[in-house]
Amino acid sequence: MNTLTVIKIGGNVIDNSDALKRFLTGFDTLPNDKILIHGGGKVATQVAEKLGVQTTMVEGRRITDQPMLDVVTMVYGGLVNKQIVAQLQALSTNAIGVTGADAGLVLSKKREIGEIDYGFVGDVVKVNSGQIQYFLRQNLTPVFAPLTFDRTGAILNTNADTMASSIAVEMVRHNEVTLVYCFEKKGVLSNPDDDDSVIAELTPASYADYKATGVINKGMIPKLDNAFKALENGVKRVIICHADELDKAVTEGAGTVLKSNPN
């Protein structure tokens, strides 16, 4: 079976041009097929400010009203995505920049209003794995912006971690899949003030213990929830690592490696 690596890169790396260049150089050298899903970083907030569009964040998540949807569509699907694709082309990766709307790759539905109205935010419904696999067979490397579409034809802002997990799970139909979350830390930390306090291995049981004691909290929880969901649904490995250590993480297991509970 083919080997595929699905990689999500966090926004804090995208905000740093030197860090992004180092990451893309490492991504370029990875063997076998690969897919990249990128976050948006602070660029959308900066562009919104220039356009007079107010930014509202709740617990680190962006509220996407219509003016902000226009901004993130331009920034994520245009500026950020194409800058990444251009840099990969300058290396040796024949990248194709896409959103979930392109070729019907990722269908979603608008999130229902609960305690918080997130606006035009999408929750993934379906991934067109056959079309993605076709791109890979053509020696194209898909680079996904965190945007999807719904059945009404609307663009929806979509969490990049969730997109990465959903794509990885569906690509199991065609490949042996490793899912990697890259960001500015060396992995999941037991002490957020100590960058070397990496938890080398997490299982569902140990993850539950770390959450119960508050060692793992806040924004890391939805990332890990998505990661363990991917493991439960056929993804072979999930790794959380520093963006500079992508190659080492894939080949040697650097960072935090997630594993299923032993039988």
C-alpha positions as CSV (number, residue, x, y, z in Angstrom):
1,M,0.0,0.0,0.0
2,N,1.1,3.6,-0.7
3,T,2.6,5.6,2.2
4,L,1.1,9.1,2.7
5,T,2.0,11.8,5.2
6,V,-0.7,14.4,6.0
7,I,0.8,17.4,7.7
8,K,-0.8,20.4,9.3
9,I,1.3,23.5,9.9
10,G,0.2,26.0,12.6
11,G,-0.3,29.7,12.1
12,N,2.5,30.8,14.4
13,V,5.0,29.3,12.0
14,I,3.3,30.9,9.0
15,D,3.6,34.3,10.8
16,N,7.4,33.9,10.8
17,S,8.9,33.9,7.3
18,D,12.2,32.3,8.4
19,A,10.4,29.5,10.3
20,L,8.1,28.9,7.4
21,K,11.0,28.7,5.0
22,R,12.8,26.1,7.2
23,F,9.6,24.1,7.5
24,L,8.9,24.0,3.8
25,T,12.5,23.0,3.1
26,G,11.9,20.0,5.4
27,F,8.5,19.3,3.9
28,D,10.1,19.3,0.4
29,T,12.6,16.6,1.3
30,L,10.0,14.2,2.7
31,P,9.8,11.0,0.7
32,N,6.6,9.5,-0.7
33,D,3.3,11.2,-1.1
34,K,2.3,14.1,1.1
35,I,-0.5,16.6,1.7
36,L,-0.1,20.0,3.5
37,I,-2.9,21.8,5.4
38,H,-2.1,25.2,6.7
39,G,-3.6,27.5,9.2
40,G,-4.1,31.2,8.7
41,G,-1.9,32.9,11.3
42,K,-2.2,36.5,12.1
43,V,-2.2,37.7,8.5
44,A,-6.0,37.8,8.3
45,T,-6.2,39.9,11.5
46,Q,-3.7,42.3,10.0
47,V,-5.5,42.6,6.7
48,A,-8.8,43.0,8.4
49,E,-7.5,45.9,10.4
50,K,-6.3,47.6,7.3
51,L,-9.8,47.1,5.8
52,G,-11.6,48.3,8.9
53,V,-13.1,44.9,9.6
54,Q,-13.3,44.1,13.3
55,T,-11.7,40.9,14.6
56,T,-13.5,39.0,17.4
57,M,-11.9,36.0,19.1
58,V,-13.6,33.7,21.6
59,E,-11.3,31.2,23.4
60,G,-8.8,31.5,20.6
61,R,-11.3,30.9,17.9
62,R,-12.3,33.5,15.3
63,I,-15.8,34.6,14.9
64,T,-16.5,34.7,11.2
65,D,-19.2,37.2,10.2
66,Q,-19.6,38.1,6.5
67,P,-17.0,40.8,6.4
68,M,-14.5,38.5,8.1
69,L,-15.4,35.6,5.8
70,D,-14.5,37.8,2.8
71,V,-11.1,38.6,4.5
72,V,-10.2,35.0,5.4
73,T,-11.2,33.8,1.9
74,M,-8.8,36.3,0.4
75,V,-6.0,35.8,2.8
76,Y,-6.2,32.0,3.5
77,G,-7.2,30.9,0.0
78,G,-5.2,33.5,-1.8
79,L,-2.3,35.3,-0.1
80,V,-1.1,32.6,2.4
81,N,-1.9,29.6,0.2
82,K,-0.2,30.9,-2.9
83,Q,2.9,32.1,-1.1
84,I,3.4,28.6,0.3
85,V,2.8,27.0,-3.1
86,A,5.2,29.4,-4.8
87,Q,8.0,28.6,-2.2
88,L,7.4,24.8,-2.7
89,Q,7.7,25.3,-6.5
90,A,11.0,27.0,-6.0
91,L,12.2,23.8,-4.2
92,S,11.3,20.5,-5.8
93,T,7.7,20.0,-4.8
94,N,5.1,20.3,-7.5
95,A,2.4,21.8,-5.3
96,I,-1.2,22.7,-6.1
97,G,-3.0,25.1,-3.9
98,V,-6.6,24.3,-3.1
99,T,-9.5,25.0,-0.7
100,G,-12.1,22.5,0.2
101,A,-14.3,24.0,-2.5
102,D,-12.0,23.2,-5.3
103,A,-13.0,20.0,-7.1
104,G,-15.4,19.4,-4.3
105,L,-12.6,18.2,-2.1
106,V,-14.1,19.0,1.4
107,L,-17.8,19.4,2.0
108,S,-19.0,20.9,5.3
109,K,-22.0,22.3,7.0
110,K,-22.4,25.6,8.8
111,R,-22.0,25.1,12.5
112,E,-25.2,25.4,14.4
113,I,-25.6,28.3,16.8
114,G,-25.0,27.2,20.4
115,E,-23.8,29.2,23.3
116,I,-21.6,31.0,20.8
117,D,-22.5,31.9,17.2
118,Y,-19.2,31.4,15.3
119,G,-20.8,32.7,12.1
120,F,-19.7,31.3,8.8
121,V,-17.7,28.4,10.2
122,G,-17.9,24.9,8.7
123,D,-17.8,21.4,10.3
124,V,-16.5,18.8,7.9
125,V,-19.1,16.4,6.4
126,K,-17.3,14.6,3.5
127,V,-13.8,14.4,2.0
128,N,-13.5,13.5,-1.7
129,S,-10.6,11.1,-1.2
130,G,-10.7,9.8,-4.7
131,Q,-10.1,13.3,-6.2
132,I,-7.2,13.9,-3.8
133,Q,-5.7,10.6,-4.6
134,Y,-6.0,11.5,-8.3
135,F,-3.9,14.6,-7.7
136,L,-1.3,12.5,-5.9
137,R,-1.1,10.0,-8.8
138,Q,-0.4,13.0,-11.1
139,N,2.6,13.8,-8.8
140,L,0.9,16.9,-7.5
141,T,1.1,17.8,-3.8
142,P,-2.1,19.3,-2.5
143,V,-1.7,22.4,-0.2
144,F,-5.1,23.0,1.5
145,A,-6.2,26.4,2.8
146,P,-8.6,26.1,5.8
147,L,-11.7,26.8,3.8
148,T,-14.5,24.5,2.8
149,F,-17.9,24.7,1.2
150,D,-21.5,23.7,1.9
151,R,-24.4,22.4,-0.2
152,T,-25.7,25.9,-0.7
153,G,-22.4,27.0,-2.4
154,A,-21.2,29.1,0.6
155,I,-17.6,29.2,1.6
156,L,-17.0,28.4,5.2
157,N,-14.0,29.1,7.5
158,T,-12.9,25.7,8.9
159,N,-10.5,24.7,11.6
160,A,-7.3,23.5,10.0
161,D,-6.7,20.8,12.7
162,T,-10.1,19.3,12.0
163,M,-9.5,19.4,8.2
164,A,-6.2,17.6,8.6
165,S,-7.7,14.9,10.8
166,S,-10.7,14.4,8.4
167,I,-8.5,14.3,5.3
168,A,-6.1,11.8,6.9
169,V,-9.0,9.5,7.9
170,E,-10.5,9.4,4.5
171,M,-7.1,8.9,2.7
172,V,-6.8,5.6,4.7
173,R,-9.0,4.2,1.9
174,H,-6.0,4.5,-0.5
175,N,-2.8,4.7,1.7
176,E,-1.1,3.9,4.9
177,V,-1.4,7.3,6.6
178,T,0.7,9.2,9.1
179,L,-0.8,12.5,10.4
180,V,1.6,15.1,11.7
181,Y,0.8,18.3,13.5
182,C,3.7,20.8,13.3
183,F,3.8,24.0,15.3
184,E,6.3,26.1,17.3
185,K,6.8,23.7,20.2
186,K,8.7,20.4,20.4
187,G,5.6,18.4,21.1
188,V,2.9,18.2,23.9
189,L,4.6,19.7,27.0
190,S,4.0,18.7,30.6
191,N,5.2,22.2,31.6
192,P,4.3,25.0,29.2
193,D,7.1,27.1,30.5
194,D,9.7,24.4,29.8
195,D,10.1,23.7,26.1
196,D,12.0,20.5,26.8
197,S,9.3,18.9,28.9
198,V,8.0,16.9,26.0
199,I,5.6,14.0,26.7
200,A,7.1,11.4,24.4
201,E,4.1,9.2,24.2
202,L,0.3,9.6,24.7
203,T,-2.4,7.0,24.8
204,P,-6.1,7.7,25.3
205,A,-5.7,6.6,29.0
206,S,-2.7,8.8,29.7
207,Y,-4.3,11.7,27.8
208,A,-7.4,11.5,30.0
209,D,-5.1,11.6,33.1
210,Y,-3.3,14.6,31.9
211,K,-6.5,16.4,31.1
212,A,-8.0,15.5,34.5
213,T,-5.0,17.0,36.3
214,G,-4.9,20.1,34.1
215,V,-1.4,19.3,32.6
216,I,-3.0,19.3,29.1
217,N,-5.5,22.1,28.7
218,K,-6.9,24.9,26.6
219,G,-6.1,24.9,22.9
220,M,-4.2,21.6,23.0
221,I,-7.3,19.7,23.8
222,P,-9.2,20.1,20.5
223,K,-6.0,19.4,18.7
224,L,-5.5,16.1,20.6
225,D,-9.1,15.2,20.3
226,N,-8.9,15.4,16.6
227,A,-5.6,13.4,16.6
228,F,-7.0,10.5,18.7
229,K,-10.1,10.5,16.5
230,A,-7.9,9.9,13.5
231,L,-6.1,7.0,15.2
232,E,-9.5,5.4,16.1
233,N,-10.4,5.6,12.4
234,G,-7.5,3.9,10.8
235,V,-4.6,6.4,10.7
236,K,-1.5,4.5,11.5
237,R,0.5,7.2,13.4
238,V,-0.1,10.6,14.7
239,I,2.8,12.8,15.7
240,I,2.9,16.3,17.2
241,C,6.3,18.1,16.7
242,H,8.2,21.2,16.2
243,A,8.1,22.5,12.6
244,D,11.9,22.3,12.4
245,E,11.9,18.6,13.2
246,L,9.4,17.4,10.7
247,D,11.8,15.0,8.9
248,K,13.1,13.6,12.3
249,A,9.6,13.2,13.6
250,V,8.5,11.2,10.6
251,T,11.6,9.0,10.4
252,E,12.5,8.7,14.1
253,G,9.3,9.6,16.0
254,A,10.6,12.9,17.5
255,G,8.1,15.0,19.4
256,T,4.9,13.4,20.9
257,V,3.8,10.2,19.4
258,L,0.1,9.2,19.9
259,K,-0.7,5.5,20.3
260,S,-3.9,3.5,20.9
261,N,-4.4,1.9,24.3
262,P,-2.7,-1.5,24.4
263,N,-5.1,-4.4,24.2
